[in-house]
Amino acid sequence: MEKQIIVRGVLVGALGGLLAFVFGRIFGEPVIGRAIDYESGRDAAQAVLDKAAGLPVEDMGPEVFTRTLQSNIGIGFGMLLFGIAMGALFAVVYSVSVGRVGKVSPRNLALLIAGAMFSTMYLVPFLKYPANPPSIGHGETIKARTGLYLVMVVCSIAFLLGAVWLGRRLAARFGNWTATLLAAAAFAVAIGIVMLLLPSLGHLSANASYGDFASETPQPLRDSSGKIVYPGFSADDLYAFRLYSLAAQAILWTAIGLTFAPLAARLLGERAGSVQRAEVNS
């Protein structure tokens, strides 16, 4: 049965990845295009300033992959693979959870796991380190940013598992509803402490030379006299990109949960029926 569950997880993950790509292609791609145009214009303005100051100017070289190729085949293939991977992981978690989480129907279990994985693997880390479009983020902080994001993901998953354990321990004493609220509060406090302890991206040591800013969002580019020669990154585009990124992930996990739920219910129902028939025949 486990193999059948995983196969179904891979299929629904692929569907979720495809739907997320279609959404991102329609709504997110224009924002990405504007972000790339902004980055190109800013680099050109910086090159002019560097040349005027007698500094060496780097040649960026030709484009390896065209934007058309990146925005269609590249991102589409990437989202499909990501959806397949998340669907397979979802199926593994589902297989492990069946029969171990109390009296939860197969359909509801699928929805609960999809919601939990979306929250712990994306939504909660997003609250501390939201997604950024191209042109935001300094090259020298890539490793630090990746590490901090992974810390948020790991802590979010660990605290959720701890909250589930705590809720089950408290249920006998306080009842399911109160125990759930107490466990949720414990999760919120724990993850809130982690968020307070982790640094903002703008305050990383590698960003000290850029000024005292909370994020790596590009500020207006100024010449030696302090005059703005190129604007900062658009707040509207930054907001739109983060909103669409969050929506794309929500679409992915909603598709996985809603599509897998009836498949799992049917599969486990067939298994239960087979067991009952075997018992009758014996």
Buried (B, 14 or more C-beta within 10 A) or exposed (E): EEEBBBBBBBBBBBBBBBBBBBBBBEBBBBBBBBBBEBBEBBBEBBBBBEEEEEEEEEEEEEEEEEBEEBBBEBBBEEBBEBBBEBBBBBBBBBBEBBEEBEEBEBBEBBBBBBBBBBBBBBBBBBEBBBBBBBBBBBEEBEEBBEEBBEBBBEBBBBBBEBBBEBBBEBBEEBEEEEBBEBBBEBBEEBBEEBBEEBEBBBEBEBBEEEEEBEBBBBBEBEBEEEEEBBBBBBEEBBEBBBBBBBBBBBBBBBBBBBBBBEBBBEBBEEEEEEEEEEEEEE
